[in-house]
Amino acid sequence: MSKPVVLIVDDVPSNIKVLANCLKDHYRIKVATGGNDCLKLAVADPLPDLILLDIEMPDMGGYEVCQKLQGQPHTQDIPIIFVTARDADRNEELGLQLGAVDYIAKPVRPSIVLARVNTHVTLKQQRDLLKEIALKDQLTGLYNRYYLLETAEQRLAHTERHSDPLSVMLLDLDYFKQVNDTHGHLVGDKVLRELGELLGNTCRKDDIPARFGGEEFVILLGHCDLESGKEKSEEIRKQVEQLKPEGLDITVSIGVVQFYPGESIEQLLDRADKALYRAKDEGRNRVVSE
């Protein structure tokens, strides 16, 4: 398992060196020499698990950097510790009010720096785990129904604002009850896991694959019109045919639809469901679009 990443932000090289020496045996270190640099590195791989942030910097002060990080969805959960020579109570209070998790006064004491960083990285890892448990389907590792419905509303609003195409794919394993009845639920679970892995691996960064319930899966296809959605669906249908989990022949029926402006996620999924049922009625193992 790779070490957590700490981003050190300070415009004074000697300060960076001191902090890096405190942490280098336990963490991977990224370095930014100013506020603007920090904002870029905070969203660049490897993503930081914690940021040590100086307050006094020439291009952008630490307080402003903290506000910007807290205001962005991709960075708002990264814990920030201010490291500064400003040790008045009002400075510490302001930093905590802006969203920092802790405050270390200069000159730093290495053992204190390491202890506080350890504490807040551990807390972040625990929060991340709880979040994953809440948002992921534990059997397949895909997103769950709750996450899909919560995220879909935001994606639909973005799609409508920017006139950007979006499609939805609804998949159902054909005759899955027979798999469970004939081979048992443990084998059925393995089939679902392998299908989930396939769907996760075939999705792009803009897609959201989710287990919707039972043997039903949904993929939200970002930047994707209906024709592209049909092509993607057909690719997945063929890949499932070749999957052979536990040596079994399995197939999926797929309904795919494109988002219409003004639709809710419920209306969109209802149309996808109707397309899926047509695929079932027409003989299964096929793609039908609406």
Steps between C-alpha positions, in 0.01 A plus 500: 500500500644837398570766760251787544589828328564828681516827305729757665430861399756767592694764306814454717716201395647453848150466650410239239816306579426494874145373448603246236766360733234453769277295270706340223534161672124460532349694210547584135572872473374751245622860512341828394680833538190719478124509520431467128741208479317338793162522326642322193678225695196438720315353199799331334595134549599380747224685685603627844354341813591811702633851435745688724433861408699814579301821550751763385565454127558770237267385222200385705466483877427174678158615619389567141646170383309320776174665395551400137582140594195481726281639222585235242331154505823318406707658780254585778563174686880534512600587860705821528743581782627857515870529581587858586691741722171675576419357841234741629172341603306702242719362218443143613127564539475646148686205350266251668194701397615483137505122517851402610517196729803613702758773552876458558714793611853562371769413585360149465583206723549188283328259741193727522481543123514124444248424776244751371543397139461133600179579688333692219609263222356209703172688549481574126560134414222398737262757348588384149428140598163590651413702191592210274287263707208742478527563125626169359330166448695262719465197271606651167698809605290719268303798624169425666147615417513784754818651354371467144174682572673772703766563236270465201299811586820707499615344174164562331505864608855541365402326175204731451703814578772414252286326234724198541364156401448238770361149472399228744553127461287257705627141503342185636656154522290254303357202690704583810249327728589173327867557587416537868253210500730261314846595630428678829526857620877488552548433129239765424699750707817415305314559174385841622852590618657412165233691312555799729873484435444490125267800511739696720793429267312597183371833633668830427576769755178683404282192558336390824447122527268386780328187623137606509371196683511121467634415155420844356773754419494860377774694321468875469687586178638853509570689173319223313216525249260217418699356208818487707301353788368222275852423379631488858209278605564258215869479593408414859240244388766320295755514782250348744439213256873425512535543878414140606508560879532169687491338155138609447348648187337829596343779299347841569208692359557874472277802460668827407351850476623857459409776744236749389522855645256538785492130593553382855724204575185297581352574157828419329531167682136419425567535126813287535294240686244487218781451247644223719165320514474519123842335481371225730180457300690481171709205617762635746877540441444814296508881514186707452494881491208737564 
